[in-house]
């Protein structure tokens, strides 16, 4: 049984496509992966097809569809899993003329992203939002299953009713790094901001927070590690790195391997999840929240009731208003709070999602 997993801007060794879904399915099936060039560990029954190295918006990106079609005709998979909405038209075309089970892995609500994030001008973003939603709705006639990376998508994607499986982005690994001594923190503190680095995800809020704490006398440093998706922001952060010894940027315009992200979490004392309030992300749970809990890494999070409820179960975080807070009070809370003194940590691990995935696949491939 052959399963083909296809993405565009995600690397071959992407944490969701490869480390979670790919490796889980490789226990029973032959796996083929298409994605951005990246080192793929040698593993029996797992094959990788790297795309041309292109930048977002590059003309080479238009060649992805023909590349995918060529590989599908070569591999002849029994199941095709699409991890990017822009590959959906090619997948639907292939599905019409070939006997293959089609799964759409919904990693983001692109409709809400276009509408509520200020990446595109007003007229264009509304057009793109409705174009994506129209395509996703049309896909119901040919898609066999929708995998949902967030619980809220079950409410937001009404077109997928009856064909949905929630596969949350929980942590692959569980570790207890050297962050805590008797469940409390002591300076110097190593803060970390990981993943996609952008203004909407709170890059400046993270920088300003650590600067205020340092100005108040706390011995601290901030590592910002991940891909910067806004060129002006990257230039400003590079200037900041030269100006302040407590700040370091790793990655920038380059993708950072997920293994390196996990190393950064393990080395840190506090993670900053300084997301700005936005309708596109308010009901979503970022992977790094689960990873921080699995690694017993204390967090500072925004005042989001959903996140606070999850973190409260483990005493994992301090929730603050990143625009209005007292840095001296925050320092005192960080150094006196007892973190991670309770909780069922198995609930934040991918193992639970893997069981759901394998149970779903068995009847699908045998139909």
FENRAJO-V907230 format. One record per pair of residues at least 24 apart in sequence whose C-alpha atoms are under 10 Angstrom apart, sorted by the first residue. I is the first residue (numbers start at 1). J is the second residue. If there is no record, write none. Layout:
BEGIN
I_J, I_J
END
This chain:
BEGIN
1_28, 1_29, 1_30, 1_31, 1_77, 1_78, 1_79, 1_365, 1_366, 2_26, 2_28, 2_29, 2_30, 2_31, 2_32, 2_45, 2_46, 2_75, 2_76, 2_77, 2_78, 2_79, 2_80, 2_365, 3_29, 3_30, 3_31, 3_32, 3_33, 3_46, 3_75, 3_76, 3_77, 3_78, 3_79, 3_80, 3_81, 3_100, 3_101, 3_365, 4_30, 4_31, 4_32, 4_33, 4_34, 4_47, 4_48, 4_71, 4_72, 4_75, 4_76, 4_77, 4_78, 4_79, 4_80, 4_81, 4_82, 4_102, 5_31, 5_32, 5_33, 5_34, 5_35, 5_48, 5_77, 5_79, 5_80, 5_81, 5_82, 5_83, 5_103, 5_104, 5_105, 6_32, 6_33, 6_34, 6_35, 6_36, 6_48, 6_49, 6_68, 6_80, 6_81, 6_82, 6_83, 6_84, 6_87, 6_91, 6_104, 6_105, 7_33, 7_34, 7_35, 7_36, 7_51, 7_64, 7_68, 7_81, 7_82, 7_83, 7_84, 7_85, 7_86, 7_87, 7_105, 8_34, 8_35, 8_36, 8_37, 8_50, 8_51, 8_52, 8_54, 8_56, 8_61, 8_64, 8_65, 8_68, 8_82, 8_83, 8_84, 8_85, 8_86, 8_87, 9_35, 9_36, 9_37, 9_51, 9_53, 9_54, 9_55, 9_56, 9_61, 9_83, 9_84, 9_255, 10_34, 10_35, 10_36, 10_37, 10_38, 10_83, 10_84, 10_255, 11_35, 11_36, 11_37, 11_38, 11_39, 11_40, 11_50, 11_51, 11_255, 11_256, 11_257, 11_258, 12_36, 12_37, 12_38, 12_39, 12_40, 12_41, 12_47, 12_48, 12_49, 12_50, 12_51, 13_37, 13_38, 13_39, 13_40, 13_41, 13_48, 13_257, 13_258, 13_259, 14_38, 14_40, 14_257, 14_258, 15_169, 15_171, 15_172, 15_257, 15_258, 15_259, 15_287, 16_83, 16_105, 16_107, 16_149, 16_167, 16_168, 16_169, 16_170, 16_171, 16_172, 16_287, 16_350, 17_81, 17_82, 17_83, 17_105, 18_46, 19_172, 19_258, 19_350, 20_167, 20_169, 20_170, 20_171, 20_172, 20_350, 20_351, 20_353, 20_354, 21_167, 21_350, 21_353, 21_354, 21_357, 21_358, 22_46, 23_354, 24_350, 24_351, 24_353, 24_354, 24_355, 24_357, 24_358, 25_354, 25_357, 25_358, 25_361, 27_358, 28_358, 28_361, 28_362, 30_77, 31_77, 31_79, 32_71, 32_72, 32_75, 32_77, 32_80, 33_71, 33_81, 34_64, 34_67, 34_68, 34_71, 34_82, 34_83, 35_64, 35_68, 35_83, 36_255, 38_255, 38_257, 39_257, 55_253, 56_229, 64_90, 65_89, 65_90, 65_91, 66_90, 68_94, 69_93, 69_94, 72_98, 73_98, 76_100, 77_101, 78_102, 78_365, 79_103, 79_144, 79_361, 79_364, 79_365, 80_104, 80_143, 81_105, 81_143, 81_145, 81_146, 81_147, 82_106, 82_146, 82_147, 83_107, 83_108, 83_147, 84_108, 84_110, 85_109, 85_110, 85_132, 85_133, 85_135, 85_136, 86_132, 86_135, 88_132, 88_135, 88_136, 88_139, 88_143, 89_135, 89_136, 89_139, 91_139, 91_142, 91_143, 92_138, 92_139, 92_140, 92_141, 92_142, 92_143, 93_142, 95_142, 95_143, 96_142, 100_144, 100_365, 101_142, 101_143, 101_144, 101_145, 101_364, 101_365, 101_367, 102_139, 102_142, 102_143, 102_144, 102_145, 102_146, 103_142, 103_143, 103_144, 103_145, 103_146, 103_147, 103_163, 103_164, 104_136, 104_139, 104_140, 104_143, 104_144, 104_145, 104_146, 104_147, 104_148, 104_164, 105_145, 105_146, 105_147, 105_148, 105_149, 105_164, 105_165, 105_166, 105_167, 106_136, 106_146, 106_147, 106_148, 106_149, 106_150, 106_153, 106_157, 106_164, 106_166, 106_167, 107_147, 107_148, 107_149, 107_150, 107_153, 107_167, 107_168, 107_169, 108_148, 108_149, 108_150, 108_153, 108_280, 108_281, 108_284, 109_133, 109_148, 109_149, 109_150, 109_152, 109_153, 109_156, 109_157, 109_280, 109_281, 109_284, 110_136, 110_280, 111_136, 111_156, 111_280, 112_156, 112_278, 112_279, 112_280, 112_281, 113_278, 113_279, 113_280, 113_281, 114_280, 115_279, 115_280, 116_278, 116_279, 116_280, 116_281, 117_200, 117_278, 117_279, 117_280, 117_281, 118_199, 118_200, 119_200, 119_230, 133_157, 133_159, 136_160, 144_364, 145_360, 145_364, 147_357, 149_284, 149_285, 149_286, 149_287, 150_283, 150_284, 150_285, 150_286, 151_283, 151_284, 151_285, 152_282, 152_283, 152_284, 152_285, 153_283, 153_284, 165_353, 165_356, 165_357, 165_360, 166_353, 166_356, 166_357, 167_350, 167_352, 167_353, 167_354, 167_356, 167_357, 168_285, 168_286, 168_287, 168_290, 168_348, 168_349, 168_350, 168_352, 168_353, 168_354, 169_285, 169_286, 169_287, 169_288, 169_289, 169_290, 169_291, 169_348, 169_349, 169_350, 169_353, 170_285, 170_286, 170_287, 170_288, 170_289, 170_290, 170_291, 170_293, 170_294, 170_347, 170_348, 170_349, 170_350, 170_351, 170_352, 170_353, 171_287, 171_288, 171_289, 171_290, 171_291, 171_292, 171_293, 171_294, 171_295, 171_346, 171_347, 171_348, 171_349, 171_350, 171_351, 171_353, 172_290, 172_291, 172_294, 172_348, 172_349, 172_350, 172_351, 173_262, 173_291, 173_294, 173_295, 173_348, 173_349, 173_350, 173_351, 174_290, 174_291, 174_292, 174_293, 174_294, 174_295, 174_296, 174_345, 174_346, 174_348, 174_349, 174_350, 175_262, 175_266, 175_291, 175_292, 175_293, 175_294, 175_295, 175_296, 175_297, 176_266, 176_292, 176_293, 176_294, 176_295, 176_296, 176_297, 177_263, 177_265, 177_266, 177_267, 177_268, 177_269, 177_295, 177_296, 177_297, 178_266, 178_267, 178_268, 178_269, 178_295, 178_296, 178_297, 179_265, 179_266, 179_267, 179_268, 179_269, 179_270, 179_295, 179_296, 179_297, 179_298, 180_269, 180_270, 180_296, 180_297, 180_298, 180_338, 180_339, 180_340, 181_338, 181_339, 182_338, 182_339, 182_340, 182_341, 183_296, 183_298, 183_315, 183_336, 183_337, 183_338, 183_339, 183_340, 183_341, 184_298, 184_334, 184_335, 184_336, 184_337, 184_338, 184_339, 184_340, 184_341, 185_269, 185_270, 185_298, 185_333, 185_334, 185_335, 185_336, 185_337, 185_338, 185_339, 186_219, 186_269, 186_334, 186_335, 186_336, 187_218, 187_219, 187_220, 187_269, 187_331, 187_334, 187_335, 188_218, 188_219, 188_220, 188_221, 188_269, 189_218, 189_219, 189_220, 189_221, 189_222, 189_268, 189_269, 189_270, 189_334, 189_335, 190_219, 190_220, 190_221, 190_222, 190_223, 190_246, 190_264, 190_265, 190_267, 190_268, 190_269, 190_270, 190_271, 191_220, 191_221, 191_222, 191_223, 191_224, 191_246, 191_247, 191_264, 191_265, 191_267, 191_268, 191_269, 191_270, 191_271, 191_272, 191_298, 191_299, 191_300, 192_221, 192_222, 192_223, 192_224, 192_225, 192_248, 192_261, 192_264, 192_265, 192_267, 192_268, 192_269, 192_270, 192_271, 192_272, 192_273, 192_299, 193_222, 193_223, 193_224, 193_225, 193_226, 193_249, 193_261, 193_264, 193_265, 193_268, 193_270, 193_271, 193_272, 193_273, 193_274, 193_288, 194_223, 194_224, 194_225, 194_226, 194_227, 194_250, 194_256, 194_261, 194_262, 194_264, 194_265, 194_271, 194_272, 194_273, 194_288, 195_224, 195_225, 195_226, 195_227, 195_228, 195_251, 195_255, 195_256, 195_258, 195_261, 195_286, 195_287, 195_288, 196_224, 196_225, 196_226, 196_227, 196_228, 196_229, 196_252, 196_255, 196_256, 197_224, 197_225, 197_226, 197_227, 197_228, 197_229, 197_230, 197_233, 197_234, 197_251, 197_252, 197_253, 198_226, 198_227, 198_228, 198_229, 198_230, 198_231, 198_233, 198_234, 198_275, 199_228, 199_229, 199_230, 199_233, 199_274, 199_275, 199_276, 200_274, 200_275, 200_276, 200_277, 200_278, 200_281, 201_273, 201_274, 201_275, 201_276, 201_277, 201_278, 201_281, 202_272, 202_273, 202_274, 202_275, 202_276, 202_277, 202_302, 202_322, 203_228, 203_233, 203_237, 203_272, 203_273, 203_274, 203_275, 203_276, 204_233, 204_237, 204_274, 204_275, 204_276, 205_272, 205_273, 205_274, 205_275, 205_276, 205_322, 205_323, 206_271, 206_272, 206_273, 206_274, 206_275, 206_300, 206_322, 207_237, 207_240, 207_247, 207_272, 207_274, 208_322, 208_323, 209_272, 209_274, 209_322, 209_323, 209_325, 209_327, 209_330, 210_246, 210_247, 210_272, 210_327, 211_244, 211_246, 211_247, 211_327, 212_326, 212_327, 212_328, 213_326, 213_327, 213_328, 213_330, 213_331, 214_246, 214_327, 214_331, 215_327, 215_328, 216_327, 216_328, 216_331, 217_328, 217_331, 218_327, 218_328, 218_331, 219_246, 220_246, 220_247, 220_269, 221_245, 221_246, 221_247, 221_248, 221_268, 222_246, 222_247, 222_248, 222_249, 222_268, 222_270, 222_271, 222_272, 223_247, 223_248, 223_249, 223_250, 223_264, 223_268, 223_271, 224_248, 224_249, 224_250, 224_251, 224_252, 224_264, 224_272, 225_249, 225_250, 225_251, 225_252, 225_255, 225_256, 225_260, 225_261, 225_264, 225_265, 226_250, 226_251, 226_252, 226_253, 226_254, 226_255, 226_256, 226_257, 226_258, 226_260, 226_261, 227_251, 227_252, 227_253, 227_254, 227_255, 227_256, 228_252, 228_253, 228_254, 228_255, 229_253, 229_254, 261_288, 262_288, 262_291, 262_292, 262_295, 265_291, 265_292, 265_295, 265_296, 265_297, 266_291, 266_292, 266_295, 266_296, 266_297, 267_297, 268_297, 268_298, 269_296, 269_297, 269_298, 269_299, 270_296, 270_297, 270_298, 270_299, 270_300, 270_317, 270_334, 271_297, 271_298, 271_299, 271_300, 271_301, 271_317, 272_298, 272_299, 272_300, 272_301, 272_302, 272_317, 273_299, 273_300, 273_301, 273_302, 273_317, 273_319, 273_322, 274_299, 274_300, 274_301, 274_302, 274_303, 274_319, 274_320, 274_321, 274_322, 275_301, 275_302, 275_303, 275_304, 275_322, 276_302, 276_321, 276_322, 276_323, 277_302, 277_303, 277_304, 282_306, 282_307, 283_307, 285_310, 287_348, 289_316, 289_317, 289_348, 290_345, 290_347, 290_348, 290_349, 290_350, 291_348, 291_349, 292_316, 292_317, 292_348, 293_317, 293_340, 293_343, 293_345, 293_348, 293_349, 294_345, 294_346, 294_347, 294_348, 294_349, 295_345, 296_339, 296_340, 296_341, 296_345, 297_339, 297_340, 298_334, 298_337, 298_338, 298_339, 298_340, 299_334, 299_339, 300_330, 300_334, 310_343, 310_348, 311_340, 311_343, 312_339, 312_340, 312_342, 312_343, 313_340, 313_341, 313_342, 313_343, 313_344, 313_345, 314_339, 314_340, 314_341, 314_342, 314_343, 314_344, 314_345, 315_339, 315_340, 315_341, 315_342, 315_343, 316_340, 316_341, 316_342, 316_343
END
